[in-house]
Amino acid sequence: MVDNEKVSAETKAYKKIPQILSFTDEDGNDNMKQVIEANYRQVKADVVHIVESEMERIKNDPDLQHLIQQDG
């Protein structure tokens, strides 16, 4: 059974979750899609950079070179 009075009292005690990030620009336009797309592109670029730098590090480490398939 649902105690409607208890549920109502609990609901009234809820506090609004504060907004910590707004996707609205100074003109009032919602730019959430653009921000998410920019973040996505940045994450992809960061991953490529990490992979490239780690591959270079492994190639230059005699103890790890065997982990990379050699060309030719």
C-alpha positions as CSV (number, residue, x, y, z in Angstrom):
1,M,0.0,0.0,0.0
2,V,1.1,3.5,-0.8
3,D,0.8,6.1,2.0
4,N,-0.1,9.1,-0.1
5,E,0.3,11.5,2.8
6,K,3.8,10.3,3.5
7,V,4.7,10.5,-0.2
8,S,3.2,14.0,-0.4
9,A,5.2,15.2,2.6
10,E,8.4,13.6,1.2
11,T,7.8,15.3,-2.2
12,K,7.3,18.7,-0.6
13,A,10.7,18.3,1.2
14,Y,12.5,17.8,-2.1
15,K,15.1,20.4,-2.9
16,K,15.7,21.6,-6.5
17,I,19.0,20.4,-7.9
18,P,21.2,23.4,-8.7
19,Q,22.3,24.0,-12.3
20,I,26.0,23.7,-12.5
21,L,26.4,24.1,-16.2
22,S,24.3,26.1,-18.6
23,F,24.3,25.5,-22.3
24,T,22.6,28.9,-23.0
25,D,24.8,31.6,-24.5
26,E,24.5,35.3,-23.9
27,D,21.8,35.6,-26.6
28,G,19.7,32.9,-24.9
29,N,20.4,30.3,-27.5
30,D,20.8,26.7,-26.4
31,N,24.2,25.5,-27.7
32,M,24.3,22.1,-26.0
33,K,24.7,20.2,-29.2
34,Q,27.7,22.4,-30.3
35,V,29.3,22.1,-26.9
36,I,28.9,18.3,-26.8
37,E,30.2,18.0,-30.4
38,A,33.3,20.2,-29.5
39,N,33.9,18.0,-26.4
40,Y,33.6,14.9,-28.5
41,R,36.1,16.1,-31.1
42,Q,38.5,17.1,-28.3
43,V,38.3,13.7,-26.6
44,K,39.0,12.0,-30.0
45,A,42.0,14.2,-30.6
46,D,43.3,13.6,-27.1
47,V,43.0,9.8,-27.6
48,V,44.8,10.0,-30.9
49,H,47.6,12.0,-29.3
50,I,47.9,9.6,-26.4
51,V,48.0,6.5,-28.7
52,E,50.6,8.2,-30.9
53,S,52.8,9.2,-28.0
54,E,52.6,5.8,-26.3
55,M,53.4,4.1,-29.6
56,E,56.5,6.3,-29.9
57,R,57.5,5.6,-26.3
58,I,57.2,1.9,-26.8
59,K,59.2,2.0,-30.1
60,N,62.0,3.7,-28.3
61,D,62.0,1.4,-25.3
62,P,64.2,-1.7,-26.0
63,D,62.3,-3.7,-23.4
64,L,58.9,-2.9,-25.1
65,Q,59.8,-2.8,-28.8
66,H,58.8,-6.4,-29.2
67,L,55.2,-5.4,-28.5
68,I,54.9,-3.4,-31.8
69,Q,54.7,-5.2,-35.2
70,Q,57.5,-4.0,-37.3
71,D,56.8,-2.8,-40.9
72,G,58.2,-4.9,-43.7
